[in-house]
Amino acid sequence: MAPPNDPVASKLSVLQGERLDKYFDLSNGKFSVKGVPLLTEVPTNVSFSPFTSVCQSSDAPVPLLQRVLKLDHRGGFLGFNKDEPSDRLMNSLGRLSGRDFLSIFRFKTWWSTMWVGNSGSNLQMETQWALLDVPEIRSYVIVIPIIEGSFRSALHPGSDGQVMICAESGSSQVKASNFDAIAYVHVCDNPYNLMKEAYSAIRVHLNTFRLLEEKTVPNLVDKFGWCTWDAFYLTVEPLGVWHGVNDFVEGGVSPRFVIIDDGWQSINMDGENPNEDTKNLVLGGTQMTARLHRLDECEKFRKYEGGSLLGPDAPSFDPKRPKMLISKAIELEHAEKDRDKAAQSGVTDLSEFERKIVKFKEELNEMFGAEESSVSSPGCGSCSCKAENYGMKAFIRDLRTKFKGLDDIYVWHALCGAWGGVRPGSTHLSTKVTPCKLSPGLDGTMEDLAVVKIVEGGIGLVHPDQAVDFYDSMHSYLAEVGITGVKVDVIHTLEYVSEEYGGRVELAKAYFKGLTSSLAKNFKGNGLISSMQQCNDFFFLGTNQISMGRVGDDFWFQDPNGDPMGVYWLQGVHMIHCAYNSMWMSQFIQPDWDMFQSDHLCAKFHAGSRAICGGPVYVSDSLGGHDFDLIKKLVYPDGTIPKCQHFALPTRDCLFKNPLFDQKTILKIWNFNKFGGVIGAFNCQGAGWDPKEQRIKGHSQCYKPMSGTVHVFDIEWDQKIEAAQMGKSEEYIVYLNQTEELVLMTPKSDAIQVTIQPSSFELFSFVPVEKVDPTIKFAPIGLTNMFNSGGTIQELEYIKSGAEKRVKIKVKGDGDFLAYSSVSPKKSYLNGAEVEFEWLVDSGKLSLNLPWDEETGGTSDVAFVF
C-alpha cells in the first residue's frame, strides 16, 4: 500500500469509481465482455477485480500512468482462492468453447512459440497468454497470467474446454491459497493496441519491469554483425576470430559488431584440476556440465600476445580446421549415442562401442595437438598475468586497431556464469552446487539436451545475496579489457534451483537486480542481448534495464533429430517463432531475430525476413562460407543496414491461423519505412508442434506452394504516429522485390494475388503516390538491389511551387535507384550534377544508378525536375 502522501496513489484513488462504462462482468458462472460470454462454468472460487481496485501505487512515468488510467476500464484482474495453501495450485478459470484463440506457450524451458485453437482443451501447457477473437463486438480480449507475490502463473489445458491457471512459487517452503490478481484481462478493438495497453497496465501494476518505450536500445540495433558460434562452436580462439572479421572486410561488408560466443570462458568439470581449463571441447552439449573456475578468459585467449596479428608476418589460419574438428566431434557424438542406445536396448557387451569412442577421442586430441597457435606466448598461459600486452585486453585492442569500423564486441555467458554455473571454491564468491528440480509444467515441453545435461550436473549457484558482486566482478573486468556488451544465455535455469531461496520469483529478483546494476554500471545501461529467456518470469522481473532479446529459437541449419527435410522446414518454424513472439516481447525489448548463415540452402529466405524485421542483422558464417552477394542485399558497405522503423508483426488475417501446417496460410508480416510501408509474405508451411509427440516435427504434405493476397490495409499504419498519415493516401505504388513488378493500388483496389513456393517469399513495398501537380504523380521506391528498398530513402521533399516542380531525395547506398513517375522528368541531378536517367512509359519506372561515396557516408542527393 502506498503512503498517504503518494501522488500516484492519490491519482489512482480519485479516478477509481469514476468510470460508468463496464466492460467485464463475472456473474452466474459466466465471464463476459460487453455482454458476450467468454468463459462459462466459471467456478465460484474465481474472482474478477477492476484495475484500480487492485493497483494502488506505481513508479511509472506520469505520461505512461495517465495513458493507463485513461483506459483502466478496459482491464482487470482474475484471482482464485483455495482452502489449503500450497506451493503449486491449479484452478479452472472456466470453460472456453467455440472461440478462436491465438496463444504463446513454452515448447522448451527457454523457448516459446505460437499456437491456435478454439477450446480451453486446445491450449498447451505453460501458455504465456491467450488472445481471444470476439467478433460479436469487433474486439479482442487477452488473458495474461502474471505474478502475484512470490508466485508466477501460466495457463494450461483442462478437460472439456476448461482453461486452467497454475500458480507456483518454485519452493515447497513458500505456500499460498488466495490470489486477487494472478491474471490480467484486457479488451480492445485493435489487437496491436491491445498488446500495448495490456502490458502497459501490467507494468503500472507490478512495478518490476519497464517497457521498451522507457529504455534505450543497444547501438548495434541498426548494424551488421558476426557471431562466432556456428563458425567454431567451442573451438573459438583469437586467430579464428581475427580472420573471420577480415573475411567480411575483404568481401566488401565490414561488421560493426562481433559476438564472441560460447568457448571463451575458463571452465572445467567437477573432478578435474580446479585450476585448468577442460581441454578440446568442440560441440555444444559437451560443455553443459562444466562450471566457471575463474571469471576471466580461458587459456586460449589469455595466451594471446599483443601485436602478433598486426604485422606483415601475421600467421595464417586454415578455415578447414574448425570444420574438421567439428566433423570429428560429430563422429564421436554419434558413437556415444550408439553406445547409449545399445545399452538401453539391453546389449551387455559394449566393448566395440567403447573401442570406437576411444579411437575418435584419440583422433580428436591429435587434431588439437597438431595445431598450436602462433599468436600466443607460452609464458602467460597458466598464470594470472594481466600485462597490457597479453590476453583478452591485448586481443580486443588489436582487433580495434585493425578493424576501425568495429563499434561493439560482445561476449557470451550464461545467466549463472557457465552452463553449470560457478565451481565452488574457485572464486571469491559463495557458491553451492544445487540440484535441479523441474516444474511439472515443463512435462509438456520438448525433450532438450541442454535440460538433460544441466539436470545431470546441477548448477553451481552463486548465493543470491552476492548476485550484484557476481555480475560486477565479471562485467567490470570485461569492460576494462574493451568488451562493450554481453549476450546472456541460458536465462531460465533459475526456476530449477529456487527451492532453498524463497522460490523462483524471489531468486529471479535477486539475480536480475545484480544483472541490472552491472549493466547500468559497465555496459552503458543497454549493452546486453538476452537469450533463452522466453518465459514470463524473465519479462516481468528481468527487463527493468534489459532492452534487447531474442524472439526465436536458435537458428538450426539442419534438424538435430535427423529429418533430412529439416534443413528446409526448420527455417519457416524459426520465422513463426520470431513473428508471433514479437507481439508481446516487443513491449519489453527490441526483438532480435537471431543470426543465420549466408551460405545456407535457405539463406535467402532468412535474409528476406531479417531485411524487414526492424532489428540488427547478423550472421554466423564459417570462414570462407559466405554469400556476399546476398549479404549486400541486406547491408551497406559501411556495415549499417536499411532498418525498418518498427518491429515486424503478423498481419491481422494471420493471427488466428497456423502458417506452419494448415496447408493454406502464408505468413505475412508488416513494418514501416520512413516514407512507406512493407509487407513480407513467407511460405513457412511444412512443420510445427505436435502436441501428442511433444516436439516440433516436419509435415511434408504441407511443404508446397501456397497462395494468398496482399493489400495496403494489411499494414497497421496507425501503429506509428509518423506512419499514420501515409495510411490515408489516395493511391500507392507497390513494388514486388522478387519479381521486380510495379503495381498501382488504391484503398478500394482488389488485393494482390500471390503464389509463393516453399521456403520462398516476396516483399511488397507500399509507397504513397504524391501529386506533384495535377498531371504528375510520383513515388520513390529506393534501391532495388536491397531487399528493403524503401529503407534506403533517408529524406524526401516535394517542391510544388514555381514553374518547375522538383522532387529531392536523399538516398543511402549504391546501386539501382527506382521511382514511379507518371511522366518523364525534364532533368535529373545526382549530388548537384546533371545525369542521365531511364524512364519507361509503359510502367512509369524511373531509374538511375547511384555510387557509394565514402566522404558522404554513402548518401546521394537525387533530384528530378519536371
Disulfide bonds with the S-S distance in Angstrom:
none
